[in-house]
Amino acid sequence: MLDVRGLVVTYPGPPPFTAVDGVDLRVEASATTGLVGESGSGKSSIVRCIIGLSRASAGRITLGDEDVTNARGRTLASLRRQVQLVFQDPYASLNPRMEIGQAVQEAASVAEGCRMSSPRCRAAAHELLDLVGVPEALAQRYPHQLSGGQLQRIAIARALATRPRLLLLDEVTASLDVSVQALILNLLRRLQRELDLSMLYISHDLSVVRYLSDHLYVMRKGRIVEQAPAQAVFDAPRHAYTQELLGAVPTLGGNRWRGRRATVAVPPPGG
């Protein structure tokens, strides 16, 4: 579905800063790939580059059989129909002066090529709201009148308007309570089954990534330091930095990696 090879993202200075340094990453069709690492490791820069919000300094991004590296014009328009991004803060991504029903209709109008007020557009918006479990009664409310979990459902509904093949999920449960996180994660798993979606899930929360991901990449200071099937990473992490991350996970019982944190020296990226 998605193949990233040798991706480099450098932001201009002075001095220039390389946020992503030679990253290889794959997302298989109908599967979820997790990308984890601490804040500032370069995860969001990869996502922004995939969707065309940032430019690659080097490397190649392929969606299916199409090279979409630094896409422009029709290629960029096609990319953004096939790939949609859901942000961490749904309130910031919604117009506070627009009812949530209208916000979904706006996305549907772009996807369907019809006016927001048309019956076709209203029907598409109703279908999207129903798909993510938002009652029609909430359609006339404004973003500030809804909970964080409800707003994230609206953001997901808008992302699904173009019938994408791939969802990029950037810390989408980070601002939610644990119980609400579970509801959103279950929603994403259901949508993946029903719509045959591929997903790239970016997070620093390993428990969330473990629940959702089939394959896992661990990122540190702009580089991938470990990648393997998700369960293999959690059962037997090979890189010292991955062990550090696992050791930091709070648990009610014993954490077998926590005792190693004081003794493991984290090698430089690529070590």
C-alpha positions in Angstrom: 0.0 0.0 0.0 2.7 2.5 1.1 6.4 2.2 0.6 8.8 4.8 1.9 12.5 4.4 1.0 15.4 6.5 2.2 13.2 9.4 3.3 15.1 12.5 4.4 13.3 15.7 5.7 15.5 18.7 6.4 14.1 22.0 7.6 15.9 25.2 6.7 18.0 27.0 9.3 20.1 28.5 10.3 21.4 25.9 10.9 19.4 23.4 8.8 17.8 20.6 10.9 17.3 17.1 9.6 14.2 15.7 11.3 14.1 12.5 9.3 17.3 10.8 8.3 17.1 7.9 5.7 13.9 6.2 6.9 12.5 3.1 5.3 8.9 2.2 6.1 6.1 0.1 4.7 2.4 -0.2 5.3 0.8 -3.4 4.0 -2.7 -3.4 2.4 -5.5 -3.9 5.0 -3.0 -3.8 7.9 -2.0 -1.3 10.6 1.6 -0.2 10.9 2.6 1.5 14.2 5.3 4.1 14.4 6.5 4.9 17.9 9.1 7.2 19.5 9.4 10.1 21.9 8.3 13.6 21.0 10.7 15.2 18.5 11.9 11.9 17.0 10.5 12.8 13.6 7.2 10.8 13.5 5.0 13.7 12.5 7.5 14.9 9.9 7.1 11.6 8.1 3.4 11.8 8.1 3.4 15.4 6.9 5.7 14.4 4.1 3.5 11.4 3.0 0.4 13.6 2.8 2.3 16.5 1.0 2.3 19.1 3.8 6.2 18.9 3.9 8.7 18.3 1.2 11.1 15.4 1.1 14.8 16.4 0.8 15.6 13.0 -0.5 14.1 9.5 -0.8 11.0 8.1 -2.4 7.4 7.7 -1.4 5.3 5.2 -3.4 1.5 4.7 -2.9 0.6 1.5 -4.7 2.4 1.7 -8.0 2.5 5.5 -8.1 5.5 7.7 -7.0 3.9 10.5 -4.9 7.2 12.0 -3.6 6.6 15.8 -3.4 3.4 15.4 -5.3 1.9 18.4 -7.2 -1.1 19.3 -9.2 -3.3 16.3 -10.2 -1.0 13.8 -8.4 -1.4 15.7 -5.1 -5.1 15.9 -5.6 -5.3 12.2 -6.2 -3.0 11.5 -3.3 -5.2 13.4 -0.9 -8.3 11.5 -2.0 -6.5 8.1 -1.4 -4.7 9.1 1.8 -6.3 11.1 4.7 -4.8 12.4 7.9 -6.5 12.6 11.3 -4.9 14.9 13.7 -4.3 14.7 17.5 -6.6 17.6 18.4 -9.9 17.3 16.6 -11.2 20.7 18.0 -8.3 22.5 16.3 -9.1 20.8 13.0 -12.8 21.9 13.0 -14.3 25.3 12.3 -15.7 26.5 15.6 -18.4 28.5 13.8 -19.7 25.6 11.8 -22.2 23.0 13.0 -20.7 19.5 13.0 -23.2 18.3 10.5 -22.1 21.1 8.2 -18.5 20.2 8.8 -19.1 16.7 7.5 -21.2 18.0 4.6 -18.3 20.3 3.6 -16.0 17.2 3.4 -18.7 15.3 1.5 -19.2 18.1 -0.9 -15.5 18.1 -1.9 -15.5 14.3 -2.2 -18.8 14.0 -4.1 -18.4 17.2 -6.2 -21.7 18.6 -5.2 -23.0 21.6 -3.2 -23.2 21.3 0.6 -26.9 22.0 0.5 -27.7 19.3 -2.1 -29.7 16.2 -1.1 -26.8 14.0 -2.3 -24.3 15.8 0.0 -26.7 15.7 3.0 -27.2 12.0 2.5 -23.5 11.4 2.2 -22.9 13.3 5.5 -25.7 11.4 7.2 -24.1 8.1 6.1 -20.7 9.2 7.4 -22.0 10.2 10.8 -23.8 6.9 11.1 -20.7 5.0 10.1 -18.7 6.5 13.1 -21.6 6.2 15.5 -22.5 9.9 15.9 -26.3 10.3 16.4 -28.1 12.6 13.9 -29.3 14.6 16.9 -25.8 16.0 17.4 -25.5 17.3 13.8 -26.7 20.8 14.7 -24.3 21.2 17.6 -21.0 23.2 17.5 -17.6 21.7 18.3 -17.4 23.3 21.7 -20.7 21.5 22.7 -19.2 18.0 22.1 -16.8 15.8 24.0 -13.3 15.0 22.8 -14.3 11.5 21.8 -17.3 12.8 19.8 -15.1 15.4 18.1 -12.6 12.7 17.1 -15.4 10.7 15.6 -16.3 13.7 13.5 -12.7 14.1 12.4 -12.6 10.5 11.3 -15.9 10.9 9.5 -14.5 13.8 7.5 -11.4 11.8 6.7 -13.5 9.0 5.3 -15.5 11.2 3.0 -13.1 10.7 0.1 -13.2 6.9 0.6 -9.4 6.7 1.3 -7.3 3.6 1.0 -4.9 4.7 3.8 -5.5 6.6 7.0 -2.7 8.4 8.7 -3.5 8.7 12.4 -1.3 11.1 14.3 -1.7 10.6 18.1 -5.4 10.5 17.7 -6.2 9.2 21.2 -3.5 11.2 23.1 -5.8 13.8 24.4 -8.6 11.4 25.4 -9.5 9.6 28.6 -8.5 6.0 28.7 -12.2 4.8 28.5 -12.8 7.0 25.4 -9.5 5.9 23.9 -10.8 2.3 23.9 -14.0 3.4 22.1 -12.0 5.2 19.4 -9.6 2.3 18.9 -12.5 -0.2 18.6 -14.1 2.1 16.1 -10.9 2.2 14.0 -10.6 -1.6 14.1 -14.3 -1.9 13.0 -13.8 0.6 10.2 -10.7 -1.2 9.0 -12.6 -4.4 8.7 -15.7 -2.9 7.0 -13.9 -0.5 4.6 -10.7 -2.6 4.0 -8.5 0.3 5.2 -4.8 0.4 5.7 -3.6 2.5 8.6 -0.4 4.1 9.8 -0.7 4.8 13.5 1.7 7.3 15.1 2.0 7.4 18.8 4.2 7.5 21.9 1.7 5.3 23.8 3.0 1.7 23.4 -0.2 0.2 24.9 -2.3 1.8 22.2 0.1 0.7 19.5 0.2 -2.8 20.8 -3.6 -3.1 20.6 -3.9 -1.8 17.1 -0.8 -2.6 15.1 0.3 -5.6 13.0 3.8 -4.3 12.4 5.8 -1.8 14.5 8.6 0.7 13.7 10.6 2.3 16.6 12.0 5.7 15.8 14.7 7.7 17.6 16.3 11.0 16.5 15.1 10.8 13.0 16.0 7.2 12.3 14.3 3.8 12.6 16.2 1.8 15.2 14.0 -1.3 15.2 11.2 -2.8 13.1 9.4 -6.2 13.3 5.9 -7.7 13.8 4.4 -5.8 16.7 4.1 -8.8 19.0 7.7 -9.7 18.4 8.8 -6.3 19.4 6.9 -6.4 22.7 7.9 -10.0 23.5 11.7 -9.6 22.7 12.8 -6.0 21.9 16.3 -6.1 20.4 17.3 -2.5 20.6 18.2 -0.9 23.9 16.1 2.2 23.1 13.0 0.0 22.6 13.7 -1.6 25.9 13.9 1.9 27.4 10.4 2.7 26.0 8.9 -0.5 27.3 10.5 0.0 30.7 8.7 3.4 30.9 5.3 1.9 30.4 3.3 2.1 33.7 1.8 -1.3 34.8 -0.1 -2.6 37.8 2.0 -5.7 37.9 5.7 -6.2 37.2 7.4 -4.7 34.2 10.2 -7.0 33.1 12.0 -4.2 31.2 11.8 -1.6 33.9 14.7 -3.1 35.9 17.0 -2.8 32.9 16.6 1.0 32.5 19.4 1.9 34.8 21.9 -0.6 33.3 21.2 -0.3 29.5 23.2 2.4 27.8 21.2 3.6 24.7 23.5 3.6 21.7 23.4 6.3 19.1 20.9 6.1 16.2 21.6 3.1 14.0 23.6 1.4 16.7 
